[in-house]
């Protein structure tokens, strides 16, 4: 399986290019919840250097991780650190 690498530019691009309805429905909501849980369990920060170790075992593809991360950014539930890491702003991470 190909490693998942979420870069600053990749997540920013995903946030800007979110298509309405691309993550709609109960299945997508459940998948977002799974994504958030995985990132919370890894310390609320998804580092570029080790995100493949976190996301691939959970079954996330490059495209799915980019879309979910982009949606979190667009919703204000995550921010990007200066080094490009994704930082969650969920209740469990504040």
Phi and psi in degrees as GROMACS dihedral restraints (atoms count N, CA, C in turn):
[ dihedral_restraints ]
;  ai    aj    ak    al  type     phi  dphi    fc
    3     4     5     6     1   -74.5    20    10
    4     5     6     7     1   137.4    20    10
    6     7     8     9     1   -63.7    20    10
    7     8     9    10     1   147.4    20    10
    9    10    11    12     1   -93.1    20    10
   10    11    12    13     1   122.2    20    10
   12    13    14    15     1  -125.6    20    10
   13    14    15    16     1   111.1    20    10
   15    16    17    18     1   -98.6    20    10
   16    17    18    19     1   107.5    20    10
   18    19    20    21     1   -97.9    20    10
   19    20    21    22     1   164.1    20    10
   21    22    23    24     1   -53.1    20    10
   22    23    24    25     1   -48.5    20    10
   24    25    26    27     1   -69.2    20    10
   25    26    27    28     1   -36.1    20    10
   27    28    29    30     1   -66.0    20    10
   28    29    30    31     1   -43.8    20    10
   30    31    32    33     1   -70.1    20    10
   31    32    33    34     1   -39.9    20    10
   33    34    35    36     1   -63.2    20    10
   34    35    36    37     1   -41.5    20    10
   36    37    38    39     1   -64.3    20    10
   37    38    39    40     1   -42.4    20    10
   39    40    41    42     1   -62.0    20    10
   40    41    42    43     1   -40.0    20    10
   42    43    44    45     1   -65.5    20    10
   43    44    45    46     1   -36.4    20    10
   45    46    47    48     1   -77.0    20    10
   46    47    48    49     1   -24.0    20    10
   48    49    50    51     1  -108.8    20    10
   49    50    51    52     1    18.8    20    10
   51    52    53    54     1   -63.4    20    10
   52    53    54    55     1   129.5    20    10
   54    55    56    57     1   -92.4    20    10
   55    56    57    58     1   133.5    20    10
   57    58    59    60     1   -55.8    20    10
   58    59    60    61     1   132.3    20    10
   60    61    62    63     1    83.2    20    10
   61    62    63    64     1    -1.5    20    10
   63    64    65    66     1   -68.9    20    10
   64    65    66    67     1   -21.7    20    10
   66    67    68    69     1  -124.2    20    10
   67    68    69    70     1    39.4    20    10
   69    70    71    72     1   -89.9    20    10
   70    71    72    73     1   162.8    20    10
   72    73    74    75     1    94.9    20    10
   73    74    75    76     1   165.7    20    10
   75    76    77    78     1   -63.2    20    10
   76    77    78    79     1   -37.7    20    10
   78    79    80    81     1   -63.8    20    10
   79    80    81    82     1   -41.2    20    10
   81    82    83    84     1   -69.4    20    10
   82    83    84    85     1   -37.5    20    10
   84    85    86    87     1   -63.1    20    10
   85    86    87    88     1   -42.4    20    10
   87    88    89    90     1   -63.9    20    10
   88    89    90    91     1   -40.7    20    10
   90    91    92    93     1   -66.2    20    10
   91    92    93    94     1   -38.5    20    10
   93    94    95    96     1   -63.0    20    10
   94    95    96    97     1   -43.3    20    10
   96    97    98    99     1   -60.2    20    10
   97    98    99   100     1   -40.3    20    10
   99   100   101   102     1   -64.2    20    10
  100   101   102   103     1   -43.0    20    10
  102   103   104   105     1   -61.0    20    10
  103   104   105   106     1   -47.6    20    10
  105   106   107   108     1   -60.9    20    10
  106   107   108   109     1   -44.4    20    10
  108   109   110   111     1   -59.3    20    10
  109   110   111   112     1   -45.6    20    10
  111   112   113   114     1   -61.4    20    10
  112   113   114   115     1   -44.1    20    10
  114   115   116   117     1   -68.9    20    10
  115   116   117   118     1   -40.4    20    10
  117   118   119   120     1   -60.1    20    10
  118   119   120   121     1   -42.2    20    10
  120   121   122   123     1   -67.0    20    10
  121   122   123   124     1   -20.6    20    10
  123   124   125   126     1   -96.7    20    10
  124   125   126   127     1    18.2    20    10
  126   127   128   129     1    98.9    20    10
  127   128   129   130     1    15.9    20    10
  129   130   131   132     1    69.2    20    10
  130   131   132   133     1     8.8    20    10
  132   133   134   135     1  -136.1    20    10
  133   134   135   136     1   125.8    20    10
  135   136   137   138     1  -102.6    20    10
  136   137   138   139     1   105.2    20    10
  138   139   140   141     1   -82.3    20    10
  139   140   141   142     1   143.4    20    10
  141   142   143   144     1   -61.4    20    10
  142   143   144   145     1   -34.5    20    10
  144   145   146   147     1   -71.5    20    10
  145   146   147   148     1   -29.5    20    10
  147   148   149   150     1  -126.3    20    10
  148   149   150   151     1    13.5    20    10
  150   151   152   153     1   -66.0    20    10
  151   152   153   154     1   -26.1    20    10
  153   154   155   156     1   -64.4    20    10
  154   155   156   157     1   -34.6    20    10
  156   157   158   159     1   -68.8    20    10
  157   158   159   160     1   -24.2    20    10
  159   160   161   162     1   -92.8    20    10
  160   161   162   163     1   -46.3    20    10
  162   163   164   165     1   -86.5    20    10
  163   164   165   166     1   -39.5    20    10
  165   166   167   168     1   -61.6    20    10
  166   167   168   169     1   -45.7    20    10
  168   169   170   171     1   -60.9    20    10
  169   170   171   172     1   -26.2    20    10
  171   172   173   174     1   -84.0    20    10
  172   173   174   175     1    -4.3    20    10
  174   175   176   177     1    87.5    20    10
  175   176   177   178     1    20.0    20    10
  177   178   179   180     1   -89.3    20    10
  178   179   180   181     1   134.0    20    10
  180   181   182   183     1   -85.7    20    10
  181   182   183   184     1   167.3    20    10
  183   184   185   186     1   -54.7    20    10
  184   185   186   187     1   -49.9    20    10
  186   187   188   189     1   -64.2    20    10
  187   188   189   190     1   -43.1    20    10
  189   190   191   192     1   -66.0    20    10
  190   191   192   193     1   -44.9    20    10
  192   193   194   195     1   -62.2    20    10
  193   194   195   196     1   -41.3    20    10
  195   196   197   198     1   -63.4    20    10
  196   197   198   199     1   -42.4    20    10
  198   199   200   201     1   -67.7    20    10
  199   200   201   202     1   -43.7    20    10
  201   202   203   204     1   -66.8    20    10
  202   203   204   205     1   -44.5    20    10
  204   205   206   207     1   -62.1    20    10
  205   206   207   208     1   -41.6    20    10
  207   208   209   210     1   -63.4    20    10
  208   209   210   211     1   -38.5    20    10
  210   211   212   213     1   -67.2    20    10
  211   212   213   214     1   -40.3    20    10
  213   214   215   216     1   -61.4    20    10
  214   215   216   217     1   -41.3    20    10
  216   217   218   219     1   -64.0    20    10
  217   218   219   220     1   -46.0    20    10
  219   220   221   222     1   -63.3    20    10
  220   221   222   223     1   -33.9    20    10
  222   223   224   225     1   -82.7    20    10
  223   224   225   226     1    -6.2    20    10
  225   226   227   228     1    76.8    20    10
  226   227   228   229     1    18.1    20    10
  228   229   230   231     1   -96.9    20    10
  229   230   231   232     1     3.4    20    10
  231   232   233   234     1  -155.7    20    10
  232   233   234   235     1   159.1    20    10
  234   235   236   237     1  -134.1    20    10
  235   236   237   238     1   162.1    20    10
  237   238   239   240     1  -101.6    20    10
  238   239   240   241     1   130.3    20    10
  240   241   242   243     1   -73.9    20    10
  241   242   243   244     1   164.7    20    10
  243   244   245   246     1   -56.5    20    10
  244   245   246   247     1   -30.0    20    10
  246   247   248   249     1   -86.8    20    10
  247   248   249   250     1     1.9    20    10
  249   250   251   252     1    94.2    20    10
  250   251   252   253     1    -2.0    20    10
  252   253   254   255     1   -71.0    20    10
  253   254   255   256     1   146.1    20    10
  255   256   257   258     1   -89.4    20    10
  256   257   258   259     1   125.1    20    10
  258   259   260   261     1  -116.5    20    10
  259   260   261   262     1   121.9    20    10
  261   262   263   264     1   -76.4    20    10
  262   263   264   265     1   146.5    20    10
  264   265   266   267     1  -117.6    20    10
  265   266   267   268     1    35.1    20    10
  267   268   269   270     1   -80.4    20    10
  268   269   270   271     1   167.3    20    10
  270   271   272   273     1   -57.0    20    10
  271   272   273   274     1   -35.0    20    10
  273   274   275   276     1   -75.1    20    10
  274   275   276   277     1   -10.2    20    10
  276   277   278   279     1  -112.0    20    10
  277   278   279   280     1    -5.9    20    10
